[in-house]
Amino acid sequence: MTPRSAAAERARLRRRVLAILDGRDRQFGNSVVLSMQALIVLAAASFAVSTLPELPGSLRRALRWLDFGIAGIFAIEYGLRLWAARSRLGYALSFWGIVDLCAWLPVLITESPAATSLRILRLLQVLRILKILRYNRALRRLVLAFRSARDELTIFAVVALFLLYLSAVGIWFFEHRVQPETFGSVPEAFWWAVITLTTVGYGDAVPVTVGGRVFTMIVILIGMGVFAVPAGVIASALISRDIREIETEIEELEEEIHEEREGEPAAAEAAPAAEREEALPLDGGAESATSGKQGEKGDKP
């Protein structure tokens, strides 16, 4: 095997490994994706159960070994992705590269007896739940919808912060004289503004004046309308993306049909030409045979 063919074979193998890990391989892709999703859910459940204070020691050790095994599988996946990546440094420093690294490295580090002071790093393994975004198409579509609608969402975030500020100032104006311990300043009133705009209130900060209650009703009504905007923006982005995907598929089908139609006349023209070419030797042979017979007749006395 020549060096060029060996390099081509390695490149093909890397593409195959990435296709399998990303679920694009027809033979093993779906199995790998489903297995990784099951491991992510199992790891999240194991971490949650391990925080129970009354958990028996034997079960806690079993969960620790389970977590260690899942981290080992994630480490193997990280190594394969790092090997198959076009730019290894680029993958290692990318968002998904960091998520993949945090899915296994904190577990292996904190299992070391000398790393008791680094147990805080174990919290980083919570980031492994983000890996499910990579293996779920619906969640990937949602993330892409957020990206496509980031300008509208940025404007909404600015408007929401502006409303929060106005709500905090308004409730402070109506309530700070009557309830100085609850609404003594605008920063203290921000807690009330957040829970009132996003929900119907928490109950620990309640207006008692008439003006404050009327203002609260207005804020709740505004919050019901304003915080429903992101849902519409995301839904619109999802629909627009679906439309673009359908249009792309239609264009690809039209190109294929156009190529097939262009190929049909060429094939139709090539067929008679081929028939004529095949017939030429036969006609030539017949003519030569006829001329030969005529020559023989002419030679006879």
Residue pairs with C-beta under 8 A, 6 or more apart in sequence:
1 9
14 83
14 84
15 84
16 25
17 80
17 83
17 84
18 24
18 81
18 84
18 85
19 25
19 29
20 28
20 29
20 32
21 32
21 77
21 80
21 81
21 84
22 29
22 33
22 134
23 29
23 30
23 32
23 33
23 135
25 32
33 135
36 77
36 131
36 135
37 132
37 135
37 136
39 70
39 73
39 74
40 128
40 129
40 131
40 132
40 135
41 132
42 66
42 70
43 67
43 70
43 103
43 125
43 128
44 128
44 129
46 63
46 66
46 67
46 70
47 67
47 125
47 126
49 55
49 63
50 60
50 63
50 64
50 67
55 63
64 111
67 107
68 107
68 108
68 111
71 103
71 104
71 107
71 108
71 125
72 104
74 100
74 103
74 104
74 128
74 131
75 104
75 105
75 108
77 100
78 100
78 101
78 103
78 104
81 91
81 97
81 100
82 88
82 91
82 92
82 97
85 91
91 97
92 101
96 134
99 127
99 128
99 130
99 131
100 131
102 124
102 125
102 127
102 128
103 125
103 127
103 128
103 131
104 125
104 128
105 124
106 121
106 122
106 123
106 124
106 125
107 122
107 125
109 115
109 118
109 121
110 118
110 119
110 121
110 122
132 139
133 139
133 140
133 143
134 140
141 238
141 241
142 234
142 238
144 241
145 234
145 237
145 238
145 241
146 153
146 234
146 237
148 237
148 240
148 241
149 233
149 234
149 236
149 237
152 233
153 230
153 233
156 226
156 229
156 230
156 233
159 226
160 197
160 226
160 227
163 197
163 222
163 223
163 226
164 190
164 193
164 194
164 197
165 193
167 189
167 192
167 193
167 196
167 197
167 219
168 186
168 187
168 189
168 190
168 192
168 193
169 186
169 189
170 215
170 219
171 183
171 189
171 192
171 193
171 207
171 212
171 215
171 216
171 219
172 183
172 185
172 186
172 188
172 189
174 207
174 209
174 211
174 212
174 215
175 182
175 183
175 189
175 207
175 208
175 209
175 212
176 183
176 184
176 185
176 189
178 208
178 209
179 208
182 188
182 192
182 204
182 205
183 189
183 192
183 205
189 205
191 205
192 201
192 205
193 219
195 201
195 202
195 205
196 216
196 219
196 220
196 223
197 219
197 220
197 222
197 223
197 226
197 227
198 223
198 227
200 220
201 216
207 213
207 215
207 216
